[in-house]
Amino acid sequence: MIRSVSFLLSFVSLMLALEAVPILAQNEAPPGDLISLYKEIYKRFESGAPTPPPSDSVLTFLGRWPWGPCVAVAAKGNYAYISNGPMFQVLDVSNPVEPRIVGEYETWVNDIFIRDSVAFIAGNSFVILNVSDPANPRLISEVQYNAGVRRVMVEGDFAYLLTGNGSFRVVDISNLHAPYWRGFLGGVGGDVPRSLAVRNGYAYIGDLEFPRISVVNATNPDSLWGRNILFVGIVVSLHASDTLLYVGRSTRLQPYSIADPMNPVPLGSVNVRGTLSTITVSGSTAYVTTDGSGIYAVNVSNPVMLQRKMDFWGSVICERCS
């Protein structure tokens, strides 16, 4: 009870402090003193370790980074790359019990994609960073977009972007130091664009406005075309792997065959207890985060008959975890 009251008071203090923070225009960079203010606020917002999972759980909590609104995570090797308010941060997770920050770069972050030693960041603009030295992320290049960028996926020589105004854009990144715009397709992400998956030049887009998935043929990056596929329920997360598209809608995880990329075919499904937030697939296991009810591991070795095999209870709020 004491911990709950302490957490509530800390949360209220945080909210009051944030009310004093000026609202920035979408394409306005935060001033240096605002960065410092965010850091100070979140350093004070320490809520302690989360509630341990029940004894029958086989997913075990190890450690956490305790402050900052983290909406995007990408990991490679011993490092995790996260969003933290107006910061891109690099964490050393070689000891997962005690993750520690080793580097940071000032930029607003909605999504992160890591390839080799390069970080592709969707935020107020499209930012490309060199992270070969984790302690010193360095800017390679940046492409401005007034509406901001919500999601980024990278495949081959192209970055695929879902923008803040619901359009889909392709950026040529064959020269990381001089990226440039290629194809554009408007109106595919609604007014609330949320999810993006890309496989072999085909893009799958979900939004929080309409119960649909938009499928875009981007195999020719200069001439994009697409179609809408209607589903029952709002699509909140997408993940493409091999010939399968994993769709998260409400409390249901459902794989679709994309052997014919423009015509996904539904296979099996499985329900989780909370509203599904993100999907990450590794081998025969899909890891699903939810808003408020924890993490689930699902056996997807047979996509027609999915089986939940592990649960971890706790609060997880992440728009993109990979």
ZADO-1210 file (C-alpha; in nm, 4 decimals, padded with zeros to 6 digits):
<atoms>
<atom x="00.0000" y="00.0000" z="00.0000" code="MET" pos="1"/>
<atom x="00.2841" y="00.2380" z="00.0889" code="ILE" pos="2"/>
<atom x="00.4562" y="00.1667" z="-00.2441" code="ARG" pos="3"/>
<atom x="00.1289" y="00.2295" z="-00.4300" code="SER" pos="4"/>
<atom x="00.0795" y="00.5650" z="-00.2577" code="VAL" pos="5"/>
<atom x="00.4415" y="00.6586" z="-00.3230" code="SER" pos="6"/>
<atom x="00.4060" y="00.5683" z="-00.6905" code="PHE" pos="7"/>
<atom x="00.0841" y="00.7725" z="-00.7178" code="LEU" pos="8"/>
<atom x="00.2471" y="01.0779" z="-00.5614" code="LEU" pos="9"/>
<atom x="00.5483" y="01.0426" z="-00.7940" code="SER" pos="10"/>
<atom x="00.3189" y="01.0139" z="-01.0939" code="PHE" pos="11"/>
<atom x="00.1186" y="01.3209" z="-00.9911" code="VAL" pos="12"/>
<atom x="00.4434" y="01.5150" z="-00.9414" code="SER" pos="13"/>
<atom x="00.5568" y="01.4115" z="-01.2879" code="LEU" pos="14"/>
<atom x="00.2321" y="01.5221" z="-01.4479" code="MET" pos="15"/>
<atom x="00.2437" y="01.8588" z="-01.2716" code="LEU" pos="16"/>
<atom x="00.6014" y="01.9077" z="-01.3818" code="ALA" pos="17"/>
<atom x="00.5177" y="01.8201" z="-01.7393" code="LEU" pos="18"/>
<atom x="00.2385" y="02.0799" z="-01.7412" code="GLU" pos="19"/>
<atom x="00.5105" y="02.3412" z="-01.7114" code="ALA" pos="20"/>
<atom x="00.6899" y="02.2064" z="-02.0191" code="VAL" pos="21"/>
<atom x="00.5970" y="02.4072" z="-02.3302" code="PRO" pos="22"/>
<atom x="00.4318" y="02.2178" z="-02.6168" code="ILE" pos="23"/>
<atom x="00.6535" y="02.2114" z="-02.9244" code="LEU" pos="24"/>
<atom x="00.5381" y="02.2368" z="-03.2818" code="ALA" pos="25"/>
<atom x="00.5752" y="01.9086" z="-03.4684" code="GLN" pos="26"/>
<atom x="00.8825" y="02.0171" z="-03.6601" code="ASN" pos="27"/>
<atom x="01.0359" y="02.2235" z="-03.3803" code="GLU" pos="28"/>
<atom x="01.3539" y="02.0931" z="-03.2137" code="ALA" pos="29"/>
<atom x="01.3595" y="02.1058" z="-02.8330" code="PRO" pos="30"/>
<atom x="01.5992" y="02.3620" z="-02.6854" code="PRO" pos="31"/>
<atom x="01.8918" y="02.2391" z="-02.4786" code="GLY" pos="32"/>
<atom x="01.7463" y="02.3559" z="-02.1454" code="ASP" pos="33"/>
<atom x="01.4260" y="02.1608" z="-02.2175" code="LEU" pos="34"/>
<atom x="01.6343" y="01.8472" z="-02.2710" code="ILE" pos="35"/>
<atom x="01.7899" y="01.9030" z="-01.9282" code="SER" pos="36"/>
<atom x="01.4459" y="01.9551" z="-01.7746" code="LEU" pos="37"/>
<atom x="01.3168" y="01.6280" z="-01.9176" code="TYR" pos="38"/>
<atom x="01.6212" y="01.4456" z="-01.7825" code="LYS" pos="39"/>
<atom x="01.5773" y="01.5911" z="-01.4366" code="GLU" pos="40"/>
<atom x="01.2056" y="01.5130" z="-01.4270" code="ILE" pos="41"/>
<atom x="01.2483" y="01.1529" z="-01.5312" code="TYR" pos="42"/>
<atom x="01.5452" y="01.0912" z="-01.3043" code="LYS" pos="43"/>
<atom x="01.3161" y="01.1795" z="-01.0144" code="ARG" pos="44"/>
<atom x="01.0384" y="00.9554" z="-01.1439" code="PHE" pos="45"/>
<atom x="01.1611" y="00.6300" z="-00.9878" code="GLU" pos="46"/>
<atom x="00.8827" y="00.3826" z="-00.9255" code="SER" pos="47"/>
<atom x="01.0848" y="00.0828" z="-00.8074" code="GLY" pos="48"/>
<atom x="01.0906" y="-00.2648" z="-00.9557" code="ALA" pos="49"/>
<atom x="00.7717" y="-00.3878" z="-01.1213" code="PRO" pos="50"/>
<atom x="00.5509" y="-00.6512" z="-00.9594" code="THR" pos="51"/>
<atom x="00.7207" y="-00.9923" z="-00.9878" code="PRO" pos="52"/>
<atom x="00.5513" y="-01.2420" z="-01.2205" code="PRO" pos="53"/>
<atom x="00.3457" y="-01.5252" z="-01.0720" code="PRO" pos="54"/>
<atom x="00.5313" y="-01.8418" z="-00.9786" code="SER" pos="55"/>
<atom x="00.3980" y="-02.0376" z="-01.2773" code="ASP" pos="56"/>
<atom x="00.5550" y="-01.7962" z="-01.5267" code="SER" pos="57"/>
<atom x="00.8636" y="-01.9103" z="-01.7183" code="VAL" pos="58"/>
<atom x="00.9418" y="-01.5601" z="-01.8425" code="LEU" pos="59"/>
<atom x="01.1636" y="-01.4077" z="-01.5759" code="THR" pos="60"/>
<atom x="01.2123" y="-01.0376" z="-01.5068" code="PHE" pos="61"/>
<atom x="01.5819" y="-00.9423" z="-01.5040" code="LEU" pos="62"/>
<atom x="01.6268" y="-00.5648" z="-01.5053" code="GLY" pos="63"/>
<atom x="01.4973" y="-00.2354" z="-01.6407" code="ARG" pos="64"/>
<atom x="01.5851" y="00.1219" z="-01.7236" code="TRP" pos="65"/>
<atom x="01.3751" y="00.3119" z="-01.4712" code="PRO" pos="66"/>
<atom x="01.2922" y="00.6497" z="-01.6221" code="TRP" pos="67"/>
<atom x="01.1667" y="00.8134" z="-01.9377" code="GLY" pos="68"/>
<atom x="00.8734" y="00.7527" z="-02.1757" code="PRO" pos="69"/>
<atom x="01.0094" y="00.4719" z="-02.3933" code="CYS" pos="70"/>
<atom x="00.7891" y="00.4070" z="-02.6980" code="VAL" pos="71"/>
<atom x="01.0464" y="00.2355" z="-02.9238" code="ALA" pos="72"/>
<atom x="01.3134" y="-00.0287" z="-02.8633" code="VAL" pos="73"/>
<atom x="01.5571" y="-00.2073" z="-03.0935" code="ALA" pos="74"/>
<atom x="01.8313" y="-00.4451" z="-02.9819" code="ALA" pos="75"/>
<atom x="02.1486" y="-00.5889" z="-03.1308" code="LYS" pos="76"/>
<atom x="02.4181" y="-00.7828" z="-02.9501" code="GLY" pos="77"/>
<atom x="02.4917" y="-00.6320" z="-02.6099" code="ASN" pos="78"/>
<atom x="02.3167" y="-00.3026" z="-02.6845" code="TYR" pos="79"/>
<atom x="01.9583" y="-00.1773" z="-02.6756" code="ALA" pos="80"/>
<atom x="01.8574" y="00.1383" z="-02.8585" code="TYR" pos="81"/>
<atom x="01.5611" y="00.3230" z="-02.7089" code="ILE" pos="82"/>
<atom x="01.3533" y="00.6371" z="-02.7288" code="SER" pos="83"/>
<atom x="01.3479" y="00.8431" z="-02.4108" code="ASN" pos="84"/>
<atom x="01.1360" y="01.1551" z="-02.4540" code="GLY" pos="85"/>
<atom x="01.3430" y="01.3868" z="-02.6756" code="PRO" pos="86"/>
<atom x="01.6444" y="01.1528" z="-02.6707" code="MET" pos="87"/>
<atom x="01.7818" y="00.8545" z="-02.8617" code="PHE" pos="88"/>
<atom x="01.9765" y="00.6490" z="-02.6090" code="GLN" pos="89"/>
<atom x="02.2105" y="00.3512" z="-02.6263" code="VAL" pos="90"/>
<atom x="02.2068" y="00.1071" z="-02.3354" code="LEU" pos="91"/>
<atom x="02.4680" y="-00.1536" z="-02.2532" code="ASP" pos="92"/>
<atom x="02.2636" y="-00.4639" z="-02.1650" code="VAL" pos="93"/>
<atom x="02.5526" y="-00.7110" z="-02.1416" code="SER" pos="94"/>
<atom x="02.4438" y="-00.7411" z="-01.7781" code="ASN" pos="95"/>
<atom x="02.0634" y="-00.7365" z="-01.8171" code="PRO" pos="96"/>
<atom x="02.0154" y="-00.7046" z="-01.4412" code="VAL" pos="97"/>
<atom x="02.1813" y="-00.3619" z="-01.4510" code="GLU" pos="98"/>
<atom x="02.1396" y="-00.1958" z="-01.7929" code="PRO" pos="99"/>
<atom x="02.3368" y="00.1269" z="-01.8171" code="ARG" pos="100"/>
<atom x="02.3279" y="00.4182" z="-02.0546" code="ILE" pos="101"/>
<atom x="02.6462" y="00.4596" z="-02.2607" code="VAL" pos="102"/>
<atom x="02.5506" y="00.7088" z="-02.5313" code="GLY" pos="103"/>
<atom x="02.2764" y="00.9429" z="-02.6469" code="GLU" pos="104"/>
<atom x="02.1767" y="01.1782" z="-02.9276" code="TYR" pos="105"/>
<atom x="01.9248" y="01.4627" z="-02.9002" code="GLU" pos="106"/>
<atom x="01.6329" y="01.3965" z="-03.1327" code="THR" pos="107"/>
<atom x="01.2661" y="01.3085" z="-03.1000" code="TRP" pos="108"/>
<atom x="01.2084" y="00.9378" z="-03.1619" code="VAL" pos="109"/>
<atom x="00.8935" y="00.7522" z="-03.2688" code="ASN" pos="110"/>
<atom x="01.0593" y="00.4433" z="-03.4138" code="ASP" pos="111"/>
<atom x="01.4052" y="00.2845" z="-03.4465" code="ILE" pos="112"/>
<atom x="01.5468" y="00.0391" z="-03.7005" code="PHE" pos="113"/>
<atom x="01.9010" y="-00.0957" z="-03.6545" code="ILE" pos="114"/>
<atom x="02.1070" y="-00.2438" z="-03.9386" code="ARG" pos="115"/>
<atom x="02.4751" y="-00.3234" z="-03.8909" code="ASP" pos="116"/>
<atom x="02.6206" y="-00.0170" z="-03.7170" code="SER" pos="117"/>
<atom x="02.3568" y="00.2268" z="-03.8421" code="VAL" pos="118"/>
<atom x="02.0412" y="00.3487" z="-03.6659" code="ALA" pos="119"/>
<atom x="01.7504" y="00.4692" z="-03.8786" code="PHE" pos="120"/>
<atom x="01.5216" y="00.6909" z="-03.6702" code="ILE" pos="121"/>
<atom x="01.1678" y="00.8106" z="-03.7355" code="ALA" pos="122"/>
<atom x="01.0842" y="01.1308" z="-03.5507" code="GLY" pos="123"/>
<atom x="01.0242" y="01.4921" z="-03.6433" code="ASN" pos="124"/>
<atom x="01.2406" y="01.4000" z="-03.9418" code="SER" pos="125"/>
<atom x="01.4135" y="01.0901" z="-04.0802" code="PHE" pos="126"/>
<atom x="01.7543" y="01.0640" z="-03.9118" code="VAL" pos="127"/>
<atom x="02.0430" y="00.8279" z="-03.9912" code="ILE" pos="128"/>
<atom x="02.3052" y="00.7777" z="-03.7167" code="LEU" pos="129"/>
<atom x="02.6381" y="00.5982" z="-03.7028" code="ASN" pos="130"/>
<atom x="02.6334" y="00.3869" z="-03.3837" code="VAL" pos="131"/>
<atom x="02.9575" y="00.1935" z="-03.4427" code="SER" pos="132"/>
<atom x="03.0858" y="00.3719" z="-03.1299" code="ASP" pos="133"/>
<atom x="02.7929" y="00.3213" z="-02.8879" code="PRO" pos="134"/>
<atom x="02.9214" y="00.5958" z="-02.6593" code="ALA" pos="135"/>
<atom x="02.9176" y="00.8520" z="-02.9386" code="ASN" pos="136"/>
<atom x="02.6270" y="00.8219" z="-03.1866" code="PRO" pos="137"/>
<atom x="02.7048" y="01.0502" z="-03.4818" code="ARG" pos="138"/>
<atom x="02.4768" y="01.2035" z="-03.7422" code="LEU" pos="139"/>
<atom x="02.5262" y="01.0685" z="-04.0940" code="ILE" pos="140"/>
<atom x="02.2362" y="01.2483" z="-04.2611" code="SER" pos="141"/>
<atom x="01.8841" y="01.3749" z="-04.2110" code="GLU" pos="142"/>
<atom x="01.5784" y="01.4138" z="-04.4341" code="VAL" pos="143"/>
<atom x="01.3203" y="01.6707" z="-04.3230" code="GLN" pos="144"/>
<atom x="00.9453" y="01.6091" z="-04.3428" code="TYR" pos="145"/>
<atom x="00.7022" y="01.8659" z="-04.2040" code="ASN" pos="146"/>
<atom x="00.4431" y="01.6150" z="-04.0812" code="ALA" pos="147"/>
<atom x="00.7038" y="01.4051" z="-03.9045" code="GLY" pos="148"/>
<atom x="00.7658" y="01.0305" z="-03.9413" code="VAL" pos="149"/>
<atom x="00.5850" y="00.7641" z="-03.7372" code="ARG" pos="150"/>
<atom x="00.7410" y="00.4373" z="-03.8552" code="ARG" pos="151"/>
<atom x="01.0516" y="00.3245" z="-04.0434" code="VAL" pos="152"/>
<atom x="01.1509" y="-00.0080" z="-04.1961" code="MET" pos="153"/>
<atom x="01.4677" y="-00.0703" z="-04.3978" code="VAL" pos="154"/>
<atom x="01.5169" y="-00.3294" z="-04.6695" code="GLU" pos="155"/>
<atom x="01.8008" y="-00.3314" z="-04.9195" code="GLY" pos="156"/>
<atom x="01.8773" y="00.0181" z="-05.0510" code="ASP" pos="157"/>
<atom x="01.5480" y="00.1660" z="-04.9355" code="PHE" pos="158"/>
<atom x="01.3893" y="00.3026" z="-04.6198" code="ALA" pos="159"/>
<atom x="01.0104" y="00.2807" z="-04.6045" code="TYR" pos="160"/>
<atom x="00.8416" y="00.5514" z="-04.3989" code="LEU" pos="161"/>
<atom x="00.4924" y="00.5935" z="-04.2586" code="LEU" pos="162"/>
<atom x="00.4468" y="00.9642" z="-04.1976" code="THR" pos="163"/>
<atom x="00.2469" y="01.1661" z="-03.9475" code="GLY" pos="164"/>
<atom x="-00.0158" y="01.2610" z="-04.2066" code="ASN" pos="165"/>
<atom x="-00.0798" y="00.9005" z="-04.3103" code="GLY" pos="166"/>
<atom x="00.1262" y="00.8900" z="-04.6298" code="SER" pos="167"/>
<atom x="00.3736" y="00.6187" z="-04.7299" code="PHE" pos="168"/>
<atom x="00.7126" y="00.7266" z="-04.8653" code="ARG" pos="169"/>
<atom x="01.0247" y="00.5567" z="-04.9969" code="VAL" pos="170"/>
<atom x="01.3736" y="00.6987" z="-04.9393" code="VAL" pos="171"/>
<atom x="01.6738" y="00.5840" z="-05.1387" code="ASP" pos="172"/>
<atom x="01.9549" y="00.5138" z="-04.8867" code="ILE" pos="173"/>
<atom x="02.2057" y="00.3552" z="-05.1260" code="SER" pos="174"/>
<atom x="02.4308" y="00.6465" z="-05.0228" code="ASN" pos="175"/>
<atom x="02.3726" y="00.6969" z="-04.6496" code="LEU" pos="176"/>
<atom x="02.5305" y="01.0413" z="-04.6674" code="HIS" pos="177"/>
<atom x="02.2905" y="01.1596" z="-04.9391" code="ALA" pos="178"/>
<atom x="01.9480" y="00.9940" z="-04.9024" code="PRO" pos="179"/>
<atom x="01.6728" y="01.1212" z="-05.1301" code="TYR" pos="180"/>
<atom x="01.2985" y="01.0777" z="-05.1831" code="TRP" pos="181"/>
<atom x="01.1659" y="00.8211" z="-05.4297" code="ARG" pos="182"/>
<atom x="00.8009" y="00.7054" z="-05.4328" code="GLY" pos="183"/>
<atom x="00.5011" y="00.8568" z="-05.2514" code="PHE" pos="184"/>
<atom x="00.1507" y="00.7265" z="-05.1843" code="LEU" pos="185"/>
<atom x="-00.0991" y="00.9317" z="-04.9836" code="GLY" pos="186"/>
<atom x="-00.3943" y="00.8331" z="-04.7684" code="GLY" pos="187"/>
<atom x="-00.2839" y="00.4812" z="-04.6751" code="VAL" pos="188"/>
<atom x="-00.2358" y="00.5339" z="-04.3003" code="GLY" pos="189"/>
<atom x="-00.5480" y="00.7294" z="-04.2097" code="GLY" pos="190"/>
<atom x="-00.5209" y="01.0165" z="-03.9637" code="ASP" pos="191"/>
<atom x="-00.3760" y="00.7887" z="-03.6940" code="VAL" pos="192"/>
<atom x="-00.0991" y="00.5812" z="-03.8602" code="PRO" pos="193"/>
<atom x="00.0306" y="00.3104" z="-03.6273" code="ARG" pos="194"/>
<atom x="00.1878" y="-00.0027" z="-03.7772" code="SER" pos="195"/>
<atom x="00.4180" y="-00.0845" z="-04.0685" code="LEU" pos="196"/>
<atom x="00.5714" y="-00.4084" z="-04.1928" code="ALA" pos="197"/>
<atom x="00.7775" y="-00.4599" z="-04.5090" code="VAL" pos="198"/>
<atom x="00.8720" y="-00.7808" z="-04.6880" code="ARG" pos="199"/>
<atom x="01.0364" y="-00.8151" z="-05.0317" code="ASN" pos="200"/>
<atom x="00.9289" y="-00.4693" z="-05.1466" code="GLY" pos="201"/>
<atom x="00.5692" y="-00.4983" z="-05.0260" code="TYR" pos="202"/>
<atom x="00.4481" y="-00.2808" z="-04.7393" code="ALA" pos="203"/>
<atom x="00.1617" y="-00.3537" z="-04.4986" code="TYR" pos="204"/>
<atom x="00.0119" y="-00.0587" z="-04.3111" code="ILE" pos="205"/>
<atom x="-00.2367" y="-00.0389" z="-04.0242" code="GLY" pos="206"/>
<atom x="-00.3921" y="00.2626" z="-03.8534" code="ASP" pos="207"/>
<atom x="-00.6142" y="00.3336" z="-03.5551" code="LEU" pos="208"/>
<atom x="-00.8870" y="00.5018" z="-03.7609" code="GLU" pos="209"/>
<atom x="-01.0186" y="00.2315" z="-03.9955" code="PHE" pos="210"/>
<atom x="-01.0484" y="-00.1500" z="-03.9560" code="PRO" pos="211"/>
<atom x="-00.8234" y="-00.2285" z="-04.2494" code="ARG" pos="212"/>
<atom x="-00.4757" y="-00.3090" z="-04.3735" code="ILE" pos="213"/>
<atom x="-00.3339" y="-00.1187" z="-04.6697" code="SER" pos="214"/>
<atom x="-00.1058" y="-00.3258" z="-04.8933" code="VAL" pos="215"/>
<atom x="00.1421" y="-00.1293" z="-05.1063" code="VAL" pos="216"/>
<atom x="00.3446" y="-00.2697" z="-05.3939" code="ASN" pos="217"/>
<atom x="00.6758" y="-00.0827" z="-05.3692" code="ALA" pos="218"/>
<atom x="00.8849" y="-00.3202" z="-05.5795" code="THR" pos="219"/>
<atom x="00.9231" y="-00.0252" z="-05.8151" code="ASN" pos="220"/>
<atom x="01.0138" y="00.2519" z="-05.5671" code="PRO" pos="221"/>
<atom x="00.9188" y="00.5230" z="-05.8161" code="ASP" pos="222"/>
<atom x="00.5715" y="00.3912" z="-05.8944" code="SER" pos="223"/>
<atom x="00.3761" y="00.2791" z="-05.5875" code="LEU" pos="224"/>
<atom x="00.0281" y="00.1305" z="-05.5934" code="TRP" pos="225"/>
<atom x="-00.1860" y="-00.0381" z="-05.3328" code="GLY" pos="226"/>
<atom x="-00.5194" y="-00.1687" z="-05.2128" code="ARG" pos="227"/>
<atom x="-00.7130" y="-00.1810" z="-04.8860" code="ASN" pos="228"/>
<atom x="-00.8105" y="-00.5079" z="-04.7197" code="ILE" pos="229"/>
<atom x="-01.0870" y="-00.4823" z="-04.4616" code="LEU" pos="230"/>
<atom x="-01.0654" y="-00.6662" z="-04.1313" code="PHE" pos="231"/>
<atom x="-01.2984" y="-00.6866" z="-03.8337" code="VAL" pos="232"/>
<atom x="-01.1168" y="-00.4781" z="-03.5743" code="GLY" pos="233"/>
<atom x="-00.8523" y="-00.2056" z="-03.5670" code="ILE" pos="234"/>
<atom x="-00.5004" y="-00.3254" z="-03.6548" code="VAL" pos="235"/>
<atom x="-00.2528" y="-00.2054" z="-03.3908" code="VAL" pos="236"/>
<atom x="00.0601" y="-00.4021" z="-03.4822" code="SER" pos="237"/>
<atom x="00.2143" y="-00.5829" z="-03.7792" code="LEU" pos="238"/>
<atom x="00.5202" y="-00.8037" z="-03.8253" code="HIS" pos="239"/>
<atom x="00.6320" y="-00.9693" z="-04.1520" code="ALA" pos="240"/>
<atom x="00.8521" y="-01.2788" z="-04.1462" code="SER" pos="241"/>
<atom x="00.9231" y="-01.5131" z="-04.4399" code="ASP" pos="242"/>
<atom x="00.5847" y="-01.5751" z="-04.6046" code="THR" pos="243"/>
<atom x="00.3766" y="-01.4767" z="-04.3015" code="LEU" pos="244"/>
<atom x="00.2286" y="-01.1484" z="-04.1861" code="LEU" pos="245"/>
<atom x="00.1464" y="-01.1413" z="-03.8143" code="TYR" pos="246"/>
<atom x="-00.1481" y="-00.9126" z="-03.7416" code="VAL" pos="247"/>
<atom x="-00.2310" y="-00.7802" z="-03.3973" code="GLY" pos="248"/>
<atom x="-00.5850" y="-00.6482" z="-03.3537" code="ARG" pos="249"/>
<atom x="-00.7467" y="-00.5853" z="-03.0171" code="SER" pos="250"/>
<atom x="-00.6677" y="-00.8961" z="-02.8070" code="THR" pos="251"/>
<atom x="-00.5962" y="-01.1290" z="-03.0994" code="ARG" pos="252"/>
<atom x="-00.2761" y="-01.2377" z="-03.2747" code="LEU" pos="253"/>
<atom x="-00.3432" y="-01.3760" z="-03.6211" code="GLN" pos="254"/>
<atom x="-00.0950" y="-01.4829" z="-03.8925" code="PRO" pos="255"/>
<atom x="-00.1755" y="-01.4380" z="-04.2603" code="TYR" pos="256"/>
<atom x="-00.0071" y="-01.6083" z="-04.5518" code="SER" pos="257"/>
<atom x="00.1551" y="-01.3554" z="-04.7853" code="ILE" pos="258"/>
<atom x="00.2735" y="-01.6100" z="-05.0404" code="ALA" pos="259"/>
<atom x="00.0704" y="-01.3848" z="-05.2698" code="ASP" pos="260"/>
<atom x="00.1906" y="-01.0519" z="-05.1248" code="PRO" pos="261"/>
<atom x="-00.1058" y="-00.8447" z="-05.2406" code="MET" pos="262"/>
<atom x="-00.3656" y="-01.0922" z="-05.1138" code="ASN" pos="263"/>
<atom x="-00.3030" y="-01.2010" z="-04.7524" code="PRO" pos="264"/>
<atom x="-00.4891" y="-01.5167" z="-04.6475" code="VAL" pos="265"/>
<atom x="-00.5907" y="-01.5648" z="-04.2800" code="PRO" pos="266"/>
<atom x="-00.4608" y="-01.8712" z="-04.0953" code="LEU" pos="267"/>
<atom x="-00.4999" y="-01.9427" z="-03.7207" code="GLY" pos="268"/>
<atom x="-00.5372" y="-01.7060" z="-03.4251" code="SER" pos="269"/>
<atom x="-00.4876" y="-01.6852" z="-03.0504" code="VAL" pos="270"/>
<atom x="-00.6194" y="-01.4438" z="-02.7881" code="ASN" pos="271"/>
<atom x="-00.4271" y="-01.2680" z="-02.5106" code="VAL" pos="272"/>
<atom x="-00.5689" y="-01.1010" z="-02.2020" code="ARG" pos="273"/>
<atom x="-00.4820" y="-00.7382" z="-02.2773" code="GLY" pos="274"/>
<atom x="-00.4949" y="-00.5115" z="-02.5806" code="THR" pos="275"/>
<atom x="-00.2125" y="-00.6218" z="-02.8068" code="LEU" pos="276"/>
<atom x="00.0576" y="-00.3588" z="-02.8606" code="SER" pos="277"/>
<atom x="00.3617" y="-00.5011" z="-03.0468" code="THR" pos="278"/>
<atom x="00.4755" y="-00.8244" z="-03.2125" code="ILE" pos="279"/>
<atom x="00.8296" y="-00.9600" z="-03.2489" code="THR" pos="280"/>
<atom x="00.8976" y="-01.3021" z="-03.4016" code="VAL" pos="281"/>
<atom x="01.2126" y="-01.5097" z="-03.3438" code="SER" pos="282"/>
<atom x="01.2229" y="-01.8599" z="-03.4875" code="GLY" pos="283"/>
<atom x="00.9068" y="-02.0439" z="-03.3904" code="SER" pos="284"/>
<atom x="00.8107" y="-01.7990" z="-03.1142" code="THR" pos="285"/>
<atom x="00.6172" y="-01.4733" z="-03.1341" code="ALA" pos="286"/>
<atom x="00.6645" y="-01.2349" z="-02.8409" code="TYR" pos="287"/>
<atom x="00.3611" y="-01.0146" z="-02.7902" code="VAL" pos="288"/>
<atom x="00.3436" y="-00.7097" z="-02.5642" code="THR" pos="289"/>
<atom x="00.0133" y="-00.5751" z="-02.4407" code="THR" pos="290"/>
<atom x="-00.1071" y="-00.2492" z="-02.2892" code="ASP" pos="291"/>
<atom x="-00.1332" y="-00.3334" z="-01.9223" code="GLY" pos="292"/>
<atom x="-00.1330" y="-00.7134" z="-01.8971" code="SER" pos="293"/>
<atom x="00.2282" y="-00.8014" z="-01.9762" code="GLY" pos="294"/>
<atom x="00.4165" y="-01.0091" z="-02.2333" code="ILE" pos="295"/>
<atom x="00.3135" y="-01.3337" z="-02.4002" code="TYR" pos="296"/>
<atom x="00.5209" y="-01.5902" z="-02.5873" code="ALA" pos="297"/>
<atom x="00.3267" y="-01.7781" z="-02.8539" code="VAL" pos="298"/>
<atom x="00.4343" y="-02.0938" z="-03.0369" code="ASN" pos="299"/>
<atom x="00.3881" y="-02.0148" z="-03.4074" code="VAL" pos="300"/>
<atom x="00.5576" y="-02.3246" z="-03.5501" code="SER" pos="301"/>
<atom x="00.2139" y="-02.4222" z="-03.6819" code="ASN" pos="302"/>
<atom x="00.0543" y="-02.0922" z="-03.7925" code="PRO" pos="303"/>
<atom x="-00.2856" y="-02.2601" z="-03.8258" code="VAL" pos="304"/>
<atom x="-00.2858" y="-02.3682" z="-03.4594" code="MET" pos="305"/>
<atom x="-00.1112" y="-02.1110" z="-03.2394" code="LEU" pos="306"/>
<atom x="-00.0397" y="-02.1907" z="-02.8746" code="GLN" pos="307"/>
<atom x="00.0367" y="-01.9533" z="-02.5881" code="ARG" pos="308"/>
<atom x="00.3268" y="-02.1024" z="-02.3958" code="LYS" pos="309"/>
<atom x="00.4587" y="-01.8296" z="-02.1636" code="MET" pos="310"/>
<atom x="00.3132" y="-01.5299" z="-01.9812" code="ASP" pos="311"/>
<atom x="00.4799" y="-01.2441" z="-01.7932" code="PHE" pos="312"/>
<atom x="00.2583" y="-01.0136" z="-01.5925" code="TRP" pos="313"/>
<atom x="00.3484" y="-00.6475" z="-01.5667" code="GLY" pos="314"/>
<atom x="00.2954" y="-00.3121" z="-01.7347" code="SER" pos="315"/>
<atom x="00.4489" y="-00.2826" z="-02.0828" code="VAL" pos="316"/>
<atom x="00.3898" y="00.0291" z="-02.2933" code="ILE" pos="317"/>
<atom x="00.5833" y="00.0257" z="-02.6195" code="CYS" pos="318"/>
<atom x="00.4680" y="00.1169" z="-02.9688" code="GLU" pos="319"/>
<atom x="00.7585" y="-00.0681" z="-03.1280" code="ARG" pos="320"/>
<atom x="00.9693" y="-00.3349" z="-02.9588" code="CYS" pos="321"/>
<atom x="01.2097" y="-00.5483" z="-03.1599" code="SER" pos="322"/>
</atoms>
